[in-house]
Amino acid sequence: MREGIERAGFIVVEAENGERALDVLEQSPETDAMIVDVNMPVMGGFEMIRRVRAMRRFATVPIIVLTTEAGPAAVQEGKAAGATAWVVKPVKVELLAAALRNKLGA
């Protein structure tokens, strides 16, 4: 997935879990968008999104949830946490790149 997103013209920075992602964000203030999985070790996606939204500089950054979770309760929890879009796996990289462009207004 990473390679496809990069081929679409995006710079990708990865983290193996939600806690590490918060550390990475502290070092990457120029972050324009995020793709977050719900099911991550150490800190799950919903908790990560809530913490990101509490950071003033990331309060309005688009966050796309990319997950296998498709149930209405999960989608509602994601929206309540602050997710701006929901994409269910498996997904073609072109569709994910299009979602990113849409949320970035590019």
C-alpha positions, 0 to 999 in steps of 0.5 A: 500500500505504501508504495502505491500511495507514494507513486500517487505523489504522496510522501508517506511516514509510517508508524507500527502502532498508535503510540509510535504514531503520536511520537512520529507526529511530534517530529512531523508538524507538516503532516497534511493527512493521516491514514489510520487503522482501527486495529493497531497494537499498543494503542488502537486507532480510535484512541490515537485519533482522539489524542491527535484531535486534542493536539491543536496543530492537527485538529483539522488535518484529515484522518482517513480510517483504513480498516476491515471494520465495516459495522455501523457502530465502528463507523460511528465511534470513528466519527465521534473520535474525529475521523473524517473518512472511512475506507474498508479494506481491501481497497485499491490504492487508486481509490485510497489516493483519490480519497486523500486528494479529495480530503486535501482538496487537491 
